[in-house]
Amino acid sequence: MTLDWISRDGKLILGARIVRTFSYGFLSVTLAIYLSLLGFNEILIGVVLTATLVNSVIFNLISSAYADKIGRRKFLILYAILMIVSAVIFFMTNNYVALVVAALIGTVNVTGSEVGAFLSLEQAILPQTVNDEKKRTSIFAIYNMVGMFAMSGGVLLSGLPHIFSQKFGLDETSAIKFLFIAYAACALGALAIYLVLSPKIEAQSKNSKTNSPFSGITQKSRGIITKMSSLFAIDSFAGGFVIQSIVSFWFYTKFGADLSTLSYIFTIAGILTAVSYLLASKMASKIGLVNTMVYTHIPSNILLILVAFAPTFPLAIGLYFARMSISQMDVPTRQSYLMAVVNENERVAAAGITNTSRNIAQAVSPSLAGIIIGSLLSAPFVIGGTLKLVYDVALFLNFRKIKPPEEL
């Protein structure tokens, strides 16, 4: 497959996405288990996971308001530096307060999919890196696909601490610590890429640079962004009950799955998800972006609920794989749809606001899941799946008649 239709900056963004999400892969599987090995209970673990999502909320708001005025590239560089700082803190100390601070100031990702400020900025930049508007959904599909493949590779790395502890006699806690060095190295790689991005990634509209934050958003776009933000909040609040760190902890607690086994599970799940992104692009060209989002999401959420009632480890894995093969097909279609129905100078704000609403909602649920999972181990799957079904129906009812330009 030739990528001549993607600019140099677009390819660099894809490269940064690969390096960054590779590190997210191994950290999303190991972080909750690492905190558990340090002696923290489920509630304290949930607070740390929530702090990583609060970070995304703060940075998304800042990016939405000021990235187009100060510079998108400058913000990407800043966030990469903070990613390095966070990794160093996690490696250097076991102090709980310091770990919470690191989760708040860094860009630690534990969800198994990207939700932070990097995503909002790159989401706004990507449409400018293709020479054909009809390729917009395709670039988002590739962006998410390479990220998921990279994350799957990172998940494989999460099995190394278990191997090291068996072969070299290291305790598992010390072995996991070395993954934070790998996380810092990935952040350095992303930083190097962002440093060579061209000025073409910046906002092309003068309005986005001269007006005060958010003032350039039209009334029509405000309505769309408000509705989408509300619906995305429901979806993300539901998703927060089943982020990858919690699913990993559930397999670890209920079935006794070790880190090596978990790494294989989430790698396979990631590969299934990555393939689904390209299928989503093809499906959207046939039945439309909104229909693709809804028609794939509903069955995936039914499967999510069924995972909770799986009596055996193999059945639970089978249901989880079936769910992951279709659960993320709404991601590239959702991103493409949002960028299509707002103006170019509104894209960073639209991405930032909607992602912020997602992050605020998702920041609450891991702590709730931490409380619930202690007494009702499988309840997060039922709660998350049910709320996601509500989101699907509401999304279809509100946006089925609002078409992107290529569907008019």
C-alpha positions in Angstrom: 0.0 0.0 0.0 1.6 3.3 -1.1 1.4 6.3 1.2 2.3 9.0 -1.3 -0.9 10.8 -0.4 0.4 11.4 3.1 2.7 14.4 3.6 6.1 14.2 5.4 4.5 15.7 8.5 1.8 13.1 8.4 4.3 10.3 8.3 6.2 11.8 11.2 3.0 12.0 13.2 2.4 8.3 12.4 6.0 7.6 13.6 5.5 9.5 16.9 2.2 7.6 17.3 4.0 4.3 17.0 6.8 5.1 19.5 4.4 6.6 22.0 1.7 4.0 21.9 4.3 1.2 22.1 5.1 2.5 25.6 1.5 2.8 26.5 1.1 -0.9 25.7 3.3 -2.3 28.4 2.4 0.3 31.0 -1.3 -0.2 30.7 -1.0 -3.9 31.5 1.5 -3.6 34.3 0.8 -0.4 36.2 -2.2 -1.6 38.3 -0.4 -4.9 39.1 2.8 -3.0 40.0 0.9 -0.7 42.4 -0.7 -3.8 43.9 2.7 -5.4 44.4 3.8 -2.3 46.2 1.1 -2.9 48.7 -1.6 -0.4 47.7 -5.2 -1.5 47.9 -7.8 -1.3 45.1 -9.0 2.2 46.1 -5.5 3.7 46.1 -4.7 2.0 42.8 -7.9 3.5 41.3 -6.9 7.0 42.5 -3.5 6.7 40.6 -5.3 5.5 37.5 -7.8 8.4 37.8 -4.9 10.8 38.2 -3.6 9.8 34.8 -6.9 10.7 33.3 -7.2 14.0 35.2 -3.9 14.9 33.6 -5.5 14.4 30.2 -8.3 16.6 31.1 -6.0 19.5 32.1 -3.7 19.2 29.2 -6.6 18.9 26.7 -8.2 22.1 28.0 -4.9 24.0 27.7 -4.3 22.7 24.2 -7.8 23.5 23.1 -7.4 27.1 24.3 -3.8 27.9 23.3 -2.2 25.4 20.9 -3.3 27.3 17.8 -2.1 30.6 19.3 1.2 29.5 20.7 2.0 26.6 18.4 0.9 23.0 18.1 4.5 21.8 17.7 5.6 23.5 20.9 2.8 21.8 22.9 3.7 18.4 21.5 7.3 18.9 22.5 6.3 20.0 26.0 4.1 17.0 26.6 6.8 14.7 25.4 9.2 16.2 28.0 6.6 15.8 30.8 6.2 12.2 29.7 9.9 11.7 30.4 9.7 13.4 33.8 6.8 11.2 34.8 8.7 8.0 33.8 11.7 9.0 35.9 9.6 9.6 39.0 7.9 6.2 38.7 11.3 4.6 38.4 13.0 6.5 41.2 10.4 6.2 44.0 7.7 4.1 45.5 6.2 7.0 47.5 2.5 7.0 46.9 2.1 10.8 46.9 5.0 11.1 44.4 3.4 8.5 42.1 0.1 10.4 42.1 2.0 13.6 41.3 3.8 11.8 38.5 0.5 10.6 37.1 -0.9 14.2 37.2 2.1 16.0 35.5 3.1 13.3 33.0 1.3 11.7 30.2 1.0 8.2 31.5 -1.6 6.2 29.6 -3.3 3.3 31.2 -6.5 2.9 29.2 -5.2 0.6 26.4 -6.2 3.4 24.0 -5.0 7.0 23.7 -7.1 9.7 25.4 -4.5 12.4 26.2 -3.5 15.8 24.7 -1.3 14.2 22.1 -4.4 12.7 20.5 -6.3 16.0 20.4 -3.4 17.9 18.7 -2.6 15.1 16.2 -6.3 14.6 15.5 -6.5 18.3 14.4 -3.3 18.1 12.4 -4.0 14.9 10.4 -6.5 16.3 7.9 -3.9 18.8 6.8 -1.5 16.0 6.0 -3.5 14.4 3.2 -4.0 15.8 -0.3 -7.5 14.5 -0.8 -10.4 15.1 1.5 -11.8 11.7 0.7 -8.7 10.2 2.3 -9.5 11.8 5.7 -11.1 8.7 7.2 -8.3 6.5 5.7 -5.6 8.6 7.5 -7.4 8.2 10.7 -7.8 4.5 10.2 -4.0 4.1 9.5 -3.2 6.4 12.5 -5.2 4.2 14.8 -4.1 1.0 13.2 -0.3 1.7 13.5 -0.9 2.9 17.1 -2.7 -0.3 18.0 -0.1 -2.5 16.4 2.6 -0.6 18.3 0.6 -0.9 21.5 0.3 -4.6 21.0 4.0 -4.9 20.6 4.4 -2.9 23.8 2.0 -5.3 25.6 4.3 -8.2 24.7 7.0 -6.3 26.6 4.9 -6.5 29.7 5.7 -10.2 30.0 9.4 -9.5 30.5 9.2 -8.8 34.2 7.7 -12.3 34.8 10.5 -13.9 32.7 13.2 -11.9 34.4 11.9 -12.8 37.9 12.0 -16.5 36.9 15.3 -16.6 35.1 17.4 -14.0 37.0 15.8 -14.2 40.5 14.5 -10.6 40.5 11.4 -9.9 42.5 8.6 -8.9 40.2 8.3 -5.4 41.6 12.0 -4.6 40.7 11.6 -6.2 37.3 8.6 -4.0 36.4 10.6 -0.9 37.4 12.8 -1.3 34.3 9.8 -0.8 32.1 9.7 2.8 33.3 13.2 3.2 31.7 11.8 1.9 28.5 8.8 4.3 28.8 11.3 7.2 29.1 13.2 6.0 26.1 10.0 5.9 24.0 9.2 9.5 25.2 12.7 10.6 24.0 12.0 9.1 20.6 8.7 10.9 20.3 10.4 14.2 21.4 13.0 13.8 18.6 10.2 13.4 16.0 8.2 16.4 17.2 11.4 18.6 17.0 11.6 18.1 13.2 7.9 18.8 12.3 7.4 21.6 9.9 5.3 24.8 10.3 2.7 23.3 8.0 1.2 21.5 10.9 0.1 24.8 12.5 -3.4 26.3 12.1 -3.8 27.6 8.6 -6.7 29.9 9.5 -5.7 33.4 10.7 -8.8 33.4 12.9 -7.6 30.6 15.0 -4.5 32.6 15.9 -5.9 36.0 16.5 -9.2 35.4 18.3 -9.4 34.6 21.9 -9.8 30.8 22.8 -13.0 29.3 21.4 -14.4 32.6 20.1 -14.0 31.5 16.5 -16.4 28.5 16.8 -19.6 29.0 14.9 -23.0 28.5 16.5 -23.7 25.4 14.4 -20.4 23.9 15.4 -21.0 24.8 19.0 -24.2 22.8 18.9 -22.5 19.8 17.3 -19.5 19.9 19.8 -21.8 20.3 22.8 -23.9 17.2 21.8 -20.9 15.2 20.9 -19.1 16.1 24.1 -22.1 15.0 26.2 -22.4 11.7 24.4 -18.7 11.0 24.4 -18.8 11.6 28.2 -21.3 8.8 28.6 -19.2 6.5 26.5 -16.0 7.3 28.3 -17.5 7.1 31.7 -18.6 3.6 30.8 -15.2 2.8 29.3 -13.5 3.9 32.4 -14.9 0.8 34.2 -13.1 -1.5 31.7 -9.8 0.3 30.9 -7.0 -2.2 30.1 -5.4 -1.9 33.5 -8.6 -2.9 35.2 -9.3 -5.7 32.7 -5.7 -6.9 33.3 -6.3 -6.8 37.0 -9.6 -8.7 36.6 -7.9 -11.6 34.6 -5.1 -11.6 37.2 -7.5 -11.7 40.2 -10.3 -14.0 38.9 -8.4 -16.5 36.9 -4.8 -16.1 38.3 -3.4 -15.1 34.9 0.3 -14.1 35.2 1.9 -11.2 33.4 3.3 -13.4 30.6 -0.2 -14.7 29.8 -1.7 -11.3 30.0 0.8 -9.9 27.6 -0.3 -12.5 25.0 -4.0 -11.8 25.6 -3.7 -8.1 25.1 -1.3 -8.4 22.2 -3.8 -10.6 20.3 -6.6 -8.3 21.3 -4.6 -5.3 20.0 -3.9 -7.0 16.6 -7.7 -7.8 16.2 -8.4 -4.1 17.0 -5.8 -2.8 14.6 -7.2 -4.8 11.7 -10.7 -3.6 12.5 -9.6 0.0 11.9 -9.1 -0.6 8.2 -12.3 -2.5 8.0 -14.1 0.5 9.6 -12.8 2.8 6.9 -14.1 0.5 4.2 -17.4 0.0 5.9 -17.8 3.8 6.4 -17.4 4.3 2.7 -20.3 2.0 2.1 -22.8 2.7 4.9 -21.6 6.1 6.3 -19.6 7.2 9.4 -22.4 7.3 11.9 -23.9 4.0 10.9 -20.5 2.3 11.2 -20.0 3.8 14.6 -23.3 2.5 15.9 -23.7 -0.8 14.1 -20.3 -2.1 15.3 -20.5 -0.7 18.8 -23.8 -2.3 19.9 -22.8 -5.9 19.5 -19.4 -5.2 21.0 -21.0 -3.9 24.2 -23.3 -7.0 24.4 -20.2 -9.1 24.3 -18.6 -6.9 27.0 -21.5 -7.7 29.4 -21.2 -11.4 28.6 -17.5 -11.4 29.6 -18.6 -10.8 33.2 -20.5 -14.1 33.3 -17.9 -16.3 31.7 -17.4 -19.2 34.0 -14.0 -20.3 32.6 -10.8 -18.6 31.6 -10.9 -19.8 27.9 -14.5 -18.6 27.5 -13.7 -15.3 29.0 -10.8 -14.8 26.7 -12.9 -15.9 23.7 -15.6 -13.4 24.5 -13.1 -10.7 25.1 -11.4 -11.3 21.8 -14.7 -11.2 20.0 -15.5 -7.9 21.6 -12.1 -6.4 20.8 -12.4 -7.3 17.2 -15.2 -4.8 16.7 -15.3 -2.5 19.8 -12.9 0.1 18.4 -14.3 0.5 14.9 -16.0 3.7 16.0 -12.7 5.3 16.8 -11.3 6.4 13.3 -14.9 7.0 12.1 -15.7 9.2 15.1 -12.5 11.2 14.7 -13.0 11.6 11.0 -16.6 12.6 11.4 -15.9 15.3 14.0 -13.1 16.8 11.9 -15.5 16.8 8.9 -18.5 18.5 10.4 -16.5 21.5 11.9 -14.4 24.1 10.2 -10.6 23.8 9.9 -9.9 26.6 12.4 -12.2 24.8 14.9 -10.6 21.4 14.8 -8.2 21.7 17.7 -10.9 23.2 19.9 -13.4 20.6 18.8 -11.0 17.7 19.4 -9.8 19.2 22.7 -13.3 19.9 24.0 -14.7 16.5 23.1 -11.6 14.6 24.3 -11.7 16.6 27.5 -15.3 15.6 28.1 -14.3 12.0 27.6 -11.4 12.4 30.0 -13.4 14.1 32.7 -16.0 11.3 32.6 -13.4 8.5 32.3 -11.4 10.0 35.2 -14.2 9.2 37.6 -15.0 5.6 36.8 -11.6 3.8 37.5 -11.9 4.9 41.2 -15.5 3.6 41.3 -14.4 0.4 39.6 -11.7 0.1 42.3 -14.3 0.3 45.0 -16.8 -2.0 43.2 -14.3 -4.6 42.1 -13.3 -5.4 45.7 -16.8 -6.8 46.4 -18.3 -7.5 43.0 -15.4 -8.5 40.8 -17.2 -8.6 37.5 -19.6 -5.7 38.0 -17.5 -3.2 36.0 -18.1 -5.1 32.8 -21.9 -5.1 33.3 -22.0 -1.4 34.2 -19.7 -0.3 31.4 -21.5 -2.4 28.7 -24.9 -1.2 29.7 -24.0 2.5 29.7 -22.2 2.1 26.4 -25.5 0.8 24.8 -27.3 3.9 26.0 -24.6 6.0 24.3 -25.0 4.1 21.0 -28.7 4.6 20.8 -28.4 8.3 21.7 -25.6 8.9 19.1 -27.7 7.4 16.3 -30.8 9.4 17.2 -28.8 12.7 17.4 -26.5 12.5 14.4 -27.9 10.2 11.8 -29.1 13.2 9.8 -25.9 15.3 10.1 -23.7 14.2 7.2 -20.0 14.9 6.5 -19.3 16.5 3.1 -18.5 13.2 1.3 -21.9 11.7 2.2 -24.0 14.6 1.0 
